[in-house]
Amino acid sequence: MKKSVFRIIPLFALMFFFTACHDDIYSDITNGGNGVEHNRQPLDSMDLYNIQIDKSTILTNLIRNNNGRYYLDLTEQDAEILGIKSELYNNALRNVEQMNNNK
């Protein structure tokens, strides 16, 4: 009995060692168990910079919802300071107005 216990303990230790060192313990089980390939590429600093200065993304991120109504949380003066042209600002206001009318 003691010999079998001493044989089982190293076996469990080895199993633990091999499973603990494996990075992908939880495989992607979506789609019925078929693994899904993720093609993620790290952003370089220029890509990140371009995303951060995209004016339409800035305006989209400043659309807020209050009591079921959308509004643009940016004044025209603040938009001018951010370098957003008044034409783009007015288009964003029209989009917000359309969002409120489509309810």
KEFI-111768 format. One record per atom (N, C-alpha, C): y, z, x; residue in one letter. Coordinates in steps of 0.001 Angstrom, whole numbers, plus 500000, padded with zeros to 6 digits. Example, Ala and Ser with C-alpha at 12.3 -4.5 7.8 and 13.67 -1.06 7.14 Angstrom:
REM KEFI-111768
494310507800513190A
495500507800512300A
496700507800513200A
497750507080512850S
498940507140513670S
500030507870512900S
REM end
This chain:
REM KEFI-111768
498808500000500819M
500000500000500000M
501249500000500859M
501278500856501897K
502460500929502745K
502670499627503502K
501582498991503934K
501713497749504691K
502282496635503816K
501881496586502558S
502395495538501676S
503886495749501379S
504314497008501279V
505735497297501063V
506543496870502278V
506006497125503464F
506716496742504685F
506756495218504861F
505860494495504221R
505886493028504278R
506863492462503242R
506986493122502122I
507864492644501048I
509335492859501404I
509656493971502033I
511052494271502378I
511651493194503280I
510986492778504367P
511566491696505177P
511670490370504411P
510716490137503500L
510772488919502701L
512023488913501822L
512309490033501158F
513522490132500344F
514779490047501204F
514734490626502382A
515887490564503283A
516169489121503694A
515126488362503997L
515310486954504357L
515836486141503178L
515302486390502000M
515790485675500817M
517259485986500582M
517632487233500705F
519027487626500533F
519906486956501579F
519449486928502816F
520216486326503903F
520480484845503638F
519449484111503229F
519616482673503022F
520459482356501789F
520365483161500755T
521188482880499575T
522614483365499750T
522836484412500510A
524186484928500715A
524999484025501628A
524358483302502503C
525072482434503443C
525329481055502872C
524831480784501697H
525009479477501087H
526335479467500334H
527213478497500633D
528545478444500025D
528508478096498548D
527585477267498144D
527579476749496791D
526463477390495987D
526541478693495790I
525496479406495055I
525451478931493613I
526618478823492987Y
526692478380491604Y
526990476888491603Y
525976476085491412S
526209474643491372S
526890474305490057S
527493473165490029D
528191472734488828D
527151472369487776D
527080473140486702I
526060472914485689I
526627472201484474I
527835471678484574T
528391470923483463T
527658469603483344T
527805468965482234N
527160467679481954N
525638467779482049N
525067468793481476G
523617468916481425G
522967469154482764G
523653469774483676G
523074470081484966G
523336469036486030G
523914467914485649N
524235466896486646N
525480467330487399N
525398467356488690G
526542467768489494G
527688466780489384G
528885467288489376V
530076466452489303V
530744466479490660V
531034465309491173E
531698465256492468E
533184465512492283E
533711466370493107H
535140466655493091H
535756465977494296H
536713465132494034N
537364464412495117N
538759464997495300N
538830466173495831R
540113466835496044R
540576466582497464R
541811466170497560Q
542391465967498870Q
543584466900499003Q
543710467542500130P
544862468427500300P
546151467620500327P
547180468192499726L
548478467530499728L
549138467704501080L
549697466633501573D
550474466805502788D
551893467196502393D
552681467568503344S
554002468108503046S
554900467076502373S
554750465804502684M
555594464779502069M
555229464578500606M
553921464586500285D
553507464479498889D
554032465659498085D
553905466831498632L
554385468027497954L
555891467965497745L
556609467517498739Y
558067467381498637Y
558436466389497537Y
557742465256497478N
558042464255496453N
557764464778495050N
556721465573494894I
556436466172493591I
557540467148493204I
558012467925494155Q
559020468942493870Q
560380468348493538Q
560699467170494061I
562025466603493805I
562017465564492695I
560865465303492079D
560795464329490996D
561597464846489805D
562651464133489465K
563592464601488439K
562952464682487059K
562099463734486710S
561500463792485385S
560518464954485279S
559846465301486377T
558962466470486380T
559773467747486221T
560918467797486868I
561799468965486735I
562216469129485281I
562633468022484649L
563063468094483249L
561906468476482330L
560736467922482577T
559573468248481748T
559220469727481860T
559331470273483049N
559018471688483245N
560056472610482626N
561217472078482281L
562269472903481684L
562314472792480165L
561333472147479555I
561242472116478095I
560556473400477652I
561225474122476791R
560726475423476317R
560467475365474811R
559730476338474321N
559437476455472905N
559853477843472447N
560652477879471396N
561097479155470842N
560970479080469329N
560109479890468759N
559885479935467313N
559537478565466739N
558715477822467447G
558267476530466953G
559224475382467209G
560335475637467850R
561311474584468170R
561366474395469672R
561392473145470098Y
561514472833471512Y
562983472701471883Y
563290473093473095Y
564648472901473607Y
564585472706475110Y
565609472061475638L
565711471824477069L
566516472960477663L
565897473715478530D
566522474902479118D
567333474511480357D
568306473622480137L
569128473130481235L
570408472553480651L
571527472952481203T
572799472379480768T
573055471099481543T
573952470297481022E
574274469042481699E
574922469306483054E
575697470378483147Q
576321470731484426Q
575261471144485453Q
574285471930485012D
573205472328485925D
572367471124486347D
572171470197485420A
571428468983485755A
572173468181486814A
573476468127486690E
574286467411487680E
574178468069489049E
574158469395489078I
574008470124490346I
572652469816490981I
571616469677490138L
570274469369490641L
570115467901491029L
571135467105490756G
571069465690491110G
570431464831490040G
570361465348488823I
569787464603487709I
570909463838487026I
570753462535486924K
571785461701486314K
571873461994484825K
573065461796484264S
573281462113482853S
572409461243481950S
572111460018482361E
571250459146481561E
569845459739481434E
569306460233482526L
567984460859482507L
568013462159481698L
569095462912481835Y
569258464153481071Y
569296463849479572Y
570060462828479184N
570165462464477763N
568834461946477229N
568074461222478055N
566733460788477636N
565829461984477380N
565934462996478213A
565130464208478021A
565526464910476727A
566823464949476437L
567274465554475176L
566732464781473974L
566731463448474064R
566177462635472972R
564677462895472814R
563976463038473922N
562539463334473848N
562280464675473181N
563096465665473504V
562951466987472880V
563231466885471389V
564252466113471027E
564584465930469612E
563431465247468876E
562817464245469507Q
561662463576468900Q
560486464530468747Q
560283465390469725M
559197466367469633M
559413467295468446M
560654467694468207N
560946468576467080N
560815467846465747N
561126466548465719N
561033465776464474N
559601465398464133N
558718465375465108N
557328464971464880N
556451466091464350N
557008467217464084K
556193468348463601K
555794468161462169K
REM end
